Amino acid sequence: MAWLALSSVAHAAPCGRPDIDLTLPPDGADGVPTNAQFAAHYAAPAIYVSEPVTMTDSNANAIPLTVAYDDVESMLRATPDQALAPGHYDLVWPGLRGVSGAGGVGRGRTIGVTVTSIADVAAPAFSGLSDIRWDLSRDRDPCLD
C-alpha cells in the first residue's frame, strides 16, 4: 500500500475577507511608550460590532481598554485606560465580518509588545534627509490580479 504525504494544503485566497494586514505597533515591538495607542488595519472594509479586543500583561492580568473603530479607514484602535507599566503585553485583535458578506469573517491577530518606562510626550524630532533610496514592492491582490 502506498501512502502519499502532502506537506501543505493549497487554499484559494478569499476575496474581500477583512484580514488584519497591519498592526501599530507591530508584533514584537520593543520600547513601546507607557501611553501608547494600539491599532489594527483590516485589508477590506469590515463591520465592527463590539467584538472584544483584549490585552493582558505577563501575569495574564486583563488591561482595561477603550476601543473605537473607524470604518472609513478600516482601522480598529485600542487605548489602555491607564498608563502601562514596563513589561511584556499581549494584545488580541478580533476577526471582523466583511461589509459585503462575501468575504466572511477575517482573520484576527495576536501581537506581543514590550513597554518601556518612558511616556510619549513630544512630537518626533526630524532633522531632514541626507540620503534617499527607493525600493518599490507591492503585494499582488489575488482577487484583482
N, C-alpha and C positions, 0 to 999 in steps of 0.2 A: 504494500500500500504506500503510495507516495503522498507526502504532505507538502503543501505549498504554504510558505510563510511570507506574509506581507509585513513590511516594516511600518507602513502607514497607510491610511485610507485617504483617498483623494475626495475632497468635497468641493463643490462649486461655491464660489463666493456669493453670499446672499446680497442681492442688490437692494439698496435702500435701508439696510439694517443700521441702526444708530449705535455702532460700537464706539467705545471711547478710543480716540486716536491721539490724545494729548492730555497730560496732567501737569499742573503747575502747583508746586514744584514737581519735578519728575521723580519717578521711583528711584530710591537710593540717594536722594539729595542729602547733603551734609551741610551744616552751617545754616539751617533754616532759622529765621528770626523768631523770637518768642511771640510776636504779634502777627505772624503770617496769616494770609488768607490763602485758601486752597481752592483749586478749580479743576474741573474736568470738561474737556470739549468732546462733544459727540459728533461723529462723522456725518451723520444725516440728521435732519430735523427730528426731534423727539418730543414726546409728551411726558412731562413730569407731574406725577400725581402723588406727591408726598412720599415717594419711596425713601426708605431710610438711608442716610449717609452716616456711617459710624466711624468713630475714631477711638482708639484705645492706646494707653501708654504701655510701657514694657511690663507692667504688673497686671495687664488686662483690665484696668480701670477705664470705664467709659468716660469720654471727654464730651461735655455738652457743646453742641454746635448750633449755629444759626445758618439755615440753608436757604438759598434762593436760586431760581432757575431763570435764565434769560433765553426765551425761546427764539429771539432774533439771532443771537449768536450761537445757539445750541450749547450754552455754557452753564454748567451747574457749579455753584460756588458754595463753599462751606467756611465759616469763620468761627473759630473757637470762642466761646462766651467769655473766657478769661485768658490772660496771657499763659502760654505754655511754659512749663518747667523744662530745663535742659534734659535731653534724653531721647530715646527712640519712641516713635509713634507709628502705628499702622492705621491707614485710612482706607475704608471700603466704599468705593463708588458703585452705585447700583446700575444694573442694566435697565434701560428705559425703552418704552414701547415706541415704535416708529409712527410718525404722523400719518403716513399713507396706509399703514396697516399691512402692506405687502411685505415689509421687511421683518416683521415680528419684533421680538424683544432683542435689543442689542446686548453685547457683552459688557459687563461691568469690569472693574479692575480694582485690585488691591495694591496699594503702594506703601512703602515704608520710608520714613524720613527721620533724620536726626536733627533735633532742635539744639541750637547753641544758647548761650546765656545773654545774647545781645538782641535788643529790640531794633526794628527798622524804624528810625525816626526822621531820617532826612532823605531828600531826593538823591538819586545817584549822581556822582560827580563824573563828568565826561570831559576829558581834555582834548578831544579831537582824534582824527585818524592820522596815522603816519604811513600806512600801507593797506592796500585792499586787494584781495584776490577773489575771483569768482569760481564757485564750484556748484553749478546748477544741476540739480537732480530732481526728479519728480516721480512720485509713485503713480503707477498706471491704475486707472479705475477699471476693474474687470467688467463692470456693468456698462460702461460707456466706451470702452476700448480706446 
